[in-house]
Amino acid sequence: MRDGYYQIPPIRPELQAACDEMKATGQFFAFAVCQTWDAKSWEVNTKQGNIYCALGERFATQEEAHAAGAAWLEQQEK
């Protein structure tokens, strides 16, 4: 704690890259795929306006994660 505030921990580089990729689209809804922190599976990170989060499910392959992200995006755009 410094001056009564906790420092925000650094973001994982692969997660920062996913956030940057989504922000670069300029779209309200976007998604990006990256490996989980332990590199054992893949996750889908989503953007809704200025809110970034990950879907609850983990995927065995990058392709499965990308397909899930595309399905999520299609649902948002309806």
Secondary structure as GFF3:
##gff-version 3
##sequence-region A 1 78
A	DSSP	alpha_helix	13	25	.	.	.	ID=ss1
A	DSSP	beta_strand	29	35	.	.	.	ID=ss2
A	DSSP	beta_strand	42	48	.	.	.	ID=ss3
A	DSSP	beta_strand	51	59	.	.	.	ID=ss4
A	DSSP	alpha_helix	62	76	.	.	.	ID=ss5
###
